[in-house]
């Protein structure tokens, strides 16, 4: 899986999971990421009447990337066990592997849900 595809699919699955959880929550008279939620410095979150200040979230990515060079190599970016790597298959034992990490955040506004009545 390419890096861009991994990031895109991760975000899409988070959004889809939140929407599905909101649908379930509504059947139990609960709300996930409710409309009117306000962040305060002293008390954390409270439910108010303001819809003007939605609360953004950040999705943090911490991805391990490794590059292997040498011999006959088949290379491609891939995601393995929750981490992203530049996957390689070498037929020659003379190879060099370099590992790096990529850390970044993506701000997002998740879907909001009306409070149950």
C-alpha positions as CSV (number, residue, x, y, z in Angstrom):
1,X,0.0,0.0,0.0
2,X,1.4,3.4,-0.9
3,X,1.9,6.0,1.9
4,X,-0.8,8.3,0.5
5,X,-3.3,5.4,0.2
6,X,-2.5,4.3,3.8
7,X,-3.2,7.9,5.1
8,X,-6.3,8.2,3.0
9,X,-7.7,4.8,4.0
10,X,-6.9,5.4,7.7
11,X,-8.8,8.7,7.8
12,X,-11.7,7.3,5.8
13,X,-12.0,4.3,8.2
14,X,-11.9,6.6,11.2
15,X,-14.7,8.8,9.8
16,X,-16.8,5.7,8.8
17,X,-16.3,4.2,12.3
18,X,-17.4,7.4,13.9
19,X,-20.5,7.6,11.8
20,X,-21.4,4.0,12.5
21,X,-20.8,4.5,16.2
22,X,-23.0,7.7,16.1
23,X,-25.8,5.7,14.5
24,X,-25.5,3.1,17.3
25,X,-25.3,5.7,20.0
26,X,-28.5,7.4,18.8
27,X,-30.4,4.1,19.4
28,X,-29.2,4.2,23.0
29,X,-30.0,7.9,23.5
30,X,-26.3,8.8,23.6
31,X,-24.2,11.1,21.4
32,X,-20.7,10.9,20.0
33,X,-19.0,14.3,19.3
34,X,-22.2,16.1,20.1
35,X,-23.3,19.4,18.6
36,X,-22.8,22.2,21.1
37,X,-19.8,20.6,22.8
38,X,-17.5,23.4,24.1
39,X,-14.0,23.0,25.4
40,X,-13.2,25.0,28.6
41,X,-9.8,25.4,30.2
42,X,-11.0,24.7,33.7
43,X,-13.5,21.9,33.3
44,X,-12.6,20.1,30.1
45,X,-15.7,19.7,28.0
46,X,-19.2,21.0,28.6
47,X,-22.3,20.9,26.5
48,X,-23.5,24.4,25.7
49,X,-25.6,26.0,23.0
50,X,-22.9,27.4,20.8
51,X,-22.4,25.7,17.4
52,X,-19.8,28.3,16.4
53,X,-16.8,26.6,18.0
54,X,-16.6,23.0,16.8
55,X,-13.7,21.1,18.3
56,X,-11.0,20.0,15.9
57,X,-9.1,16.8,16.5
58,X,-5.7,15.8,15.3
59,X,-4.9,12.4,13.9
60,X,-1.3,11.6,14.7
61,X,0.7,9.4,12.4
62,X,4.0,7.8,13.5
63,X,5.2,5.7,10.6
64,X,8.4,3.6,10.3
65,X,10.0,3.7,6.9
66,X,12.8,1.4,5.8
67,X,14.7,1.3,2.6
68,X,16.8,-1.7,1.5
69,X,19.2,-1.4,-1.4
70,X,21.4,-4.1,-3.0
71,X,21.3,-7.1,-5.3
72,X,18.2,-7.8,-7.3
73,X,15.5,-6.0,-5.4
74,X,11.7,-5.7,-5.8
75,X,10.7,-2.5,-4.0
76,X,7.4,-0.9,-3.1
77,X,6.0,1.2,-0.3
78,X,3.8,-0.9,1.9
79,X,2.1,-1.1,5.3
80,X,3.1,-4.0,7.4
81,X,1.5,-4.7,10.8
82,X,0.3,-1.2,11.3
83,X,3.5,0.5,10.3
84,X,4.5,1.7,6.9
85,X,7.7,0.5,5.3
86,X,9.3,0.6,1.9
87,X,9.1,-3.2,1.4
88,X,11.8,-5.0,-0.4
89,X,12.7,-8.5,-1.5
90,X,16.4,-9.0,-2.2
91,X,17.9,-12.1,-3.8
92,X,21.4,-11.0,-2.9
93,X,22.7,-11.0,0.6
94,X,24.8,-7.9,0.0
95,X,22.2,-5.3,1.0
96,X,22.0,-2.1,3.0
97,X,18.9,-1.2,5.1
98,X,18.2,2.3,6.4
99,X,15.2,3.0,8.7
100,X,13.6,6.3,9.3
101,X,10.4,7.5,11.0
102,X,7.9,9.9,9.7
103,X,5.7,11.7,12.3
104,X,2.9,14.1,11.3
105,X,-0.6,15.2,12.3
106,X,-3.6,15.8,10.2
107,X,-6.3,18.2,11.7
108,X,-9.8,17.0,11.1
109,X,-13.4,18.0,12.1
110,X,-15.2,14.7,12.7
111,X,-19.0,14.4,12.0
112,X,-21.1,16.0,14.7
113,X,-24.2,14.4,16.3
114,X,-27.3,16.0,17.8
115,X,-27.8,15.4,21.5
116,X,-30.5,12.9,22.4
117,X,-33.7,14.3,23.8
